[in-house]
Amino acid sequence: MEQTAPKLLLVTGMSGAGKSVALNCLEDLGYYCIDNMPPSLLKHIRLLSEEENLQYNNIKHFAVVVDSRSLDFKGIIHAIHELKALEDFEVEVLFLDCNDEVLTKRYKETRRVHPLQMKGSILEGIVFERQALKDVKEMADYIIDTSYINVNQLKREVFKRFSRDIPRYDIHIMSFGFKHGTPMDCDFIFDVRFLPNPFYEEDLRPLTGEDQAVYDYVIGRKEAQEFVRQVVDLMHFVIPKFEEIAKKQILIGIGCSGGQHRSIAIALKISEELSKTYRCNVWHRDIDKINR
């Protein structure tokens, strides 16, 4: 099967229009991202497209911000023409726009200095930049106007346009033992100490929830199966709500007493069920702390 060329998305546009937000979203989508690259160096990005680099770093997509900070407006146009003429990449241009009034307000609120601000006038810099980027905007494949949308709405727009074949949501599931401390960074924590503990079964005590005998002991119970079903149903309910605010991943903690038996088995089962719809990653925080 013939391998398709890697995708290169050039991100440009008005300063203060949301390029940093867009770049962060693209990084979450798996793009290899570079910010504020001088147009004269863009030709060297071809080195990243070499087959050994793509395979070694698992790179499929690139996103590069080129904008007014370089002060090389003709160079941006030349670089776009040059890259689109190559066969190394599938090249597209995203232009972030915003009206003058809103941009002026944003700069005043953040007290940032506009990169083209002259004689102390924010508006003068904005007007100069808009004129300088006029031809670049006409070359854009995508234009997103952020004048009247918030950060979460911009994130959703970027995810919608550029997610392509990349999984839309990541679920991280961590088993742990409460006696080793409750994790602080979980979005959800579920306590499974209500389930019978295999620790008190002599033949199961030295094993973990990764062993089939322990897994079957825990998951074979009706209350465990009902618990898993309810957690999975909850995730199917909340994840679309999270997507509305452009939250693209969650961390679920599954805790039992020591993090050896019940939490591991339940975490594995929940991951098995949710992986039918989402990309899941499961790991066991405290399994290495267990003294066998």
Wavefront OBJ file of the C-alpha trace (Angstrom):
o trace
v 0.000 0.000 0.000
v 1.402 3.401 -0.982
v 2.113 5.598 2.031
v 0.464 9.009 1.950
v 2.504 12.156 2.521
v 2.512 13.575 6.063
v 0.213 16.530 6.660
v 1.677 19.969 7.320
v -0.650 22.636 8.680
v 0.715 26.190 8.613
v -0.983 28.232 11.333
v -0.936 31.995 10.861
v -3.145 35.025 11.313
v -3.673 38.084 13.458
v -1.758 38.434 16.702
v -4.146 37.842 19.589
v -6.611 35.861 17.472
v -5.934 32.529 19.203
v -2.990 30.884 17.436
v -1.529 29.592 20.716
v -4.860 28.014 21.674
v -5.148 26.418 18.230
v -1.587 25.067 18.422
v -2.226 23.514 21.838
v -5.336 21.791 20.454
v -3.401 20.467 17.479
v -0.740 19.092 19.811
v -3.495 17.284 21.741
v -4.618 15.810 18.422
v -1.172 14.323 17.820
v 0.388 16.988 15.611
v 4.101 17.691 15.993
v 3.951 21.418 16.755
v 6.470 24.236 16.273
v 5.725 27.820 17.309
v 7.095 31.047 15.781
v 9.226 29.439 13.102
v 10.987 31.947 10.825
v 9.721 31.530 7.241
v 13.306 31.198 5.976
v 13.673 27.979 8.018
v 10.445 26.334 6.882
v 12.216 24.552 4.045
v 14.218 22.607 6.623
v 11.073 21.007 8.019
v 11.464 18.584 5.122
v 14.093 16.847 7.262
v 11.335 15.806 9.686
v 9.427 14.154 6.861
v 12.210 11.654 6.188
v 10.876 8.138 6.617
v 13.170 7.177 9.494
v 12.117 10.255 11.494
v 8.441 9.618 10.888
v 8.721 5.995 11.998
v 10.986 6.635 14.977
v 8.894 9.510 16.380
v 5.525 8.157 15.177
v 4.864 11.486 13.445
v 1.977 11.752 10.999
v 1.021 15.410 11.203
v 2.891 18.693 11.602
v 1.606 22.115 12.671
v 3.847 25.174 12.390
v 3.047 28.734 13.424
v 4.461 31.412 11.132
v 3.264 34.917 11.841
v 4.085 38.603 12.262
v 6.693 38.044 14.949
v 9.166 37.163 12.195
v 8.509 40.523 10.452
v 9.015 38.634 7.186
v 5.638 38.883 5.466
v 6.940 38.234 1.965
v 8.830 35.251 3.363
v 5.584 33.743 4.675
v 3.985 33.959 1.235
v 7.093 32.551 -0.450
v 7.274 29.681 2.042
v 3.622 28.746 1.456
v 4.141 28.670 -2.324
v 7.359 26.686 -1.952
v 5.900 24.072 0.381
v 2.721 23.586 -1.632
v 4.861 22.874 -4.682
v 6.583 19.979 -2.931
v 5.423 16.385 -2.693
v 6.884 15.899 0.795
v 3.741 17.142 2.534
v 0.048 17.633 2.145
v 0.116 21.356 2.965
v -2.795 23.411 4.293
v -2.996 26.902 5.781
v -5.108 27.899 8.793
v -5.664 31.642 9.287
v -6.927 32.918 12.655
v -8.735 36.238 12.304
v -10.431 38.681 14.678
v -11.823 42.181 14.280
v -9.866 45.260 15.329
v -12.138 46.223 18.233
v -11.934 42.830 19.924
v -8.174 42.535 19.350
v -7.620 45.962 20.901
v -9.705 44.952 23.923
v -7.772 41.694 24.329
v -4.419 43.469 24.300
v -5.609 46.032 26.810
v -6.947 43.318 29.126
v -3.791 41.198 28.981
v -1.414 44.192 28.873
v 0.596 42.402 26.206
v 2.556 44.402 23.641
v 1.434 43.882 20.055
v 4.416 42.673 17.956
v 3.826 45.477 15.437
v 2.809 48.164 17.905
v 4.256 51.510 16.921
v 4.406 54.768 18.875
v 2.443 53.231 21.718
v -0.669 52.593 19.606
v -2.157 49.069 19.756
v -4.649 49.833 17.004
v -1.932 51.119 14.685
v -0.081 47.818 15.002
v -3.276 45.833 14.361
v -4.127 47.836 11.243
v -0.582 47.472 9.896
v -0.608 43.722 10.545
v -3.977 43.218 8.855
v -2.743 44.932 5.706
v 0.544 43.024 5.745
v -1.241 39.659 6.070
v -3.912 40.390 3.470
v -2.315 38.189 0.789
v -1.575 35.426 3.304
v -5.241 35.319 4.295
v -6.267 34.939 0.661
v -4.065 31.836 0.439
v -5.640 30.181 3.496
v -7.497 26.884 3.223
v -9.287 27.533 6.526
v -10.247 30.814 8.177
v -11.556 30.900 11.740
v -12.843 34.242 13.022
v -12.522 34.315 16.813
v -14.125 37.738 17.323
v -17.192 36.435 19.077
v -16.282 32.952 20.236
v -14.663 31.958 23.517
v -11.644 29.719 24.070
v -13.698 26.534 24.419
v -15.608 27.267 21.230
v -12.322 27.811 19.374
v -11.009 24.499 20.711
v -14.125 22.699 19.504
v -13.768 24.284 16.072
v -10.131 23.171 15.781
v -10.942 19.658 16.973
v -13.837 19.417 14.528
v -11.814 20.539 11.520
v -8.530 18.773 12.134
v -9.190 15.616 14.178
v -9.394 13.516 10.986
v -8.498 9.891 11.715
v -7.063 10.640 15.157
v -9.092 9.247 18.093
v -11.372 11.898 19.497
v -11.093 11.166 23.184
v -8.581 9.694 25.631
v -9.570 7.917 28.829
v -6.854 7.125 31.373
v -7.756 4.606 34.057
v -5.539 4.181 37.118
v -5.867 1.551 39.811
v -4.504 2.448 43.243
v -4.576 1.509 46.912
v -6.013 3.957 49.416
v -3.383 2.944 51.985
v -0.734 4.375 49.627
v -2.537 7.711 49.346
v -5.448 9.080 47.343
v -4.395 10.536 43.952
v -4.954 14.267 43.566
v -5.245 14.613 39.788
v -8.184 12.327 38.974
v -11.371 13.642 37.408
v -13.293 10.736 38.953
v -12.412 8.419 41.852
v -14.370 5.237 42.485
v -13.989 3.180 45.674
v -14.358 -0.586 45.121
v -13.642 -1.655 48.700
v -17.294 -2.723 48.962
v -16.409 -5.821 46.933
v -15.165 -9.016 48.647
v -11.397 -8.879 49.030
v -9.334 -11.678 47.399
v -6.602 -10.890 49.921
v -8.431 -13.085 52.395
v -8.315 -16.062 50.021
v -4.993 -17.772 50.731
v -4.413 -18.960 47.160
v -5.241 -15.521 45.690
v -3.344 -13.356 48.159
v 0.034 -13.405 46.354
v -1.597 -12.717 42.971
v -2.907 -9.466 41.445
v -5.969 -8.437 39.500
v -3.994 -9.077 36.323
v -3.987 -12.790 37.103
v -6.974 -14.625 35.661
v -7.964 -16.277 38.944
v -8.230 -12.949 40.772
v -9.878 -11.251 37.803
v -12.557 -13.938 37.636
v -13.058 -13.825 41.424
v -13.763 -10.075 41.297
v -15.536 -9.639 37.961
v -17.607 -12.805 38.328
v -19.735 -11.187 41.018
v -23.024 -9.554 40.057
v -22.339 -6.454 42.131
v -19.009 -5.949 40.316
v -20.662 -6.315 36.921
v -23.384 -3.836 37.888
v -20.784 -1.394 39.186
v -18.825 -1.562 35.927
v -22.005 -1.061 33.914
v -22.952 2.015 35.903
v -19.478 3.563 35.583
v -19.434 2.917 31.839
v -22.920 4.427 31.478
v -21.787 7.481 33.442
v -18.797 7.968 31.147
v -20.973 7.684 28.058
v -23.151 10.420 29.558
v -20.452 12.864 30.696
v -17.929 12.586 27.856
v -20.163 14.322 25.268
v -20.680 17.064 27.870
v -16.928 17.382 28.328
v -16.480 17.610 24.560
v -18.779 20.638 24.564
v -16.165 22.462 26.646
v -13.311 20.986 24.591
v -12.016 18.719 27.365
v -10.391 15.870 25.445
v -9.240 13.470 28.145
v -10.153 12.302 31.627
v -8.408 10.355 34.381
v -10.449 7.793 36.302
v -9.106 6.430 39.585
v -10.229 3.004 40.812
v -9.238 2.428 44.426
v -9.246 -0.526 46.816
v -7.354 -1.121 50.046
v -3.906 -2.010 48.723
v -4.193 -1.552 44.966
v -3.416 -5.208 44.297
v -6.627 -7.128 43.608
v -10.020 -5.451 43.235
v -8.985 -2.097 41.820
v -6.808 -3.712 39.144
v -9.504 -6.141 38.010
v -12.186 -3.440 37.892
v -9.878 -1.006 36.066
v -9.128 -3.647 33.437
v -12.825 -4.422 32.947
v -13.823 -0.760 32.649
v -11.015 -0.208 30.148
v -12.199 -3.211 28.144
v -15.719 -1.789 27.930
v -14.809 1.847 27.224
v -12.173 0.916 24.629
v -15.023 -0.164 22.370
v -15.754 3.537 21.886
v -12.719 5.502 23.089
v -8.961 5.226 23.249
v -8.128 3.905 26.710
v -4.922 3.627 28.682
v -4.849 1.688 31.953
v -2.050 1.410 34.497
v -1.652 0.275 38.074
v -0.050 2.861 40.317
v 0.741 0.737 43.344
v 1.418 -2.729 41.991
v 5.174 -2.233 42.436
v 4.667 -1.292 46.102
v 3.250 -4.694 46.988
v 5.512 -6.991 48.996
v 5.036 -10.529 47.787
l 1 2 3 4 5 6 7 8 9 10 11 12 13 14 15 16 17 18 19 20 21 22 23 24 25 26 27 28 29 30 31 32 33 34 35 36 37 38 39 40 41 42 43 44 45 46 47 48 49 50 51 52 53 54 55 56 57 58 59 60 61 62 63 64 65 66 67 68 69 70 71 72 73 74 75 76 77 78 79 80 81 82 83 84 85 86 87 88 89 90 91 92 93 94 95 96 97 98 99 100 101 102 103 104 105 106 107 108 109 110 111 112 113 114 115 116 117 118 119 120 121 122 123 124 125 126 127 128 129 130 131 132 133 134 135 136 137 138 139 140 141 142 143 144 145 146 147 148 149 150 151 152 153 154 155 156 157 158 159 160 161 162 163 164 165 166 167 168 169 170 171 172 173 174 175 176 177 178 179 180 181 182 183 184 185 186 187 188 189 190 191 192 193 194 195 196 197 198 199 200 201 202 203 204 205 206 207 208 209 210 211 212 213 214 215 216 217 218 219 220 221 222 223 224 225 226 227 228 229 230 231 232 233 234 235 236 237 238 239 240 241 242 243 244 245 246 247 248 249 250 251 252 253 254 255 256 257 258 259 260 261 262 263 264 265 266 267 268 269 270 271 272 273 274 275 276 277 278 279 280 281 282 283 284 285 286 287 288 289 290 291 292
